[in-house]
Amino acid sequence: MAKEDLDRQLDALNKHLPRWMAGALDRARKPGAVWLRVPLALALIAGGCVGFLPILGFWMIPLGLALLALDLPFLRAPLARLLRFINRKLSPA
């Protein structure tokens, strides 16, 4: 249940991302891409922690956590809720 909800929210988020980032997210979400997903997730979280610097941003933290949640079941439900909130804010009213 939580995995499907997280997948739905990631699909919705993917529509708001630039094309190059949406493609990278799709490749990272594939089941065999654990070797890519975990380092990418950790890099996004680390980059988001210094989001006050130019180019980097705080938006990187939820995206990194969402990628990490694909491999850590206890993160799936909370991240699905967070992404649902973010997707509601990004969608036009």
N, C-alpha and C positions, 0 to 999 in steps of 0.2 A: 504494500500500500504506500509506504513512505517513498520507496524507490520510484514508483509510477508518478507520484505527486511531484517529486523532485525533477523527474524527466520532463513532465509537463511544464513546470516553471522554467526550466532551462531552455526548453523550446520557445517559450514565450519571450524570454530574455534575449534569445538569439536573434529575434526579429528587430530588436532595438540596437543591435551592435553593428558597427561597420562591417562591410562584406569580408574584409581580410580577417577580422577578428572572429566573425561568425564561422568562417571556414576552419580557422585554427581550433575553435571550441568544438566543432563537430569532430575533427580528427582526434582531439584529446579525449572525447567522450566514448570512443570506440572501446569495446571490452579488452582488446589486446594492447591498448596504449597505456597501461599502468606505468611503464617505464618513462613515458613522457608526461603523464598526468600529474604524478606526485611531485616531481621537481618543478614543473610549471606552477602547480598550486602553491608550493612553498615560496617560489620566486614572486608570484603575484602578491601573496600575503606580506612578504618582506618589503616589496616595493610599495605596497599600500601603507605600511607603517611609517614610511617617510614621504607620504603623499603631499606634504607641504612643499616639497621640492618641485621645480618645473618638470614637466612631462609626466611624472608619476602622479598618481591620484589615489584618494581614499576609496574610489570605486573598485580598486584592485582587490581589496580585502574580501568583500562578499563573493566575488568571482573565484578567487583562490579557494575560499572555504567551500564553495559549491563543487568545485572540481575534487577537492579532498573528500567531500561527503559521498562521492560516487564509490569510494573505497572504504569508507568508515561508516557503517550503518547507524551508529548512534548520532551522527551529525545530520542524517537525512531529513528527519521531521523538522528540526529547528531551521535548517537552511531552506527547506521548502516554504515554510512560513515567511522567512525573511525575503525570499525571492518573490513570493506572492505580493508582499507589501511593496517591494521595489517595482514590480511589473505594474501594479495598480497606479503608482506614481508616474511611471513612464508612459502609460497609455493615455491617449487624449480623452478628455471628459465627455 
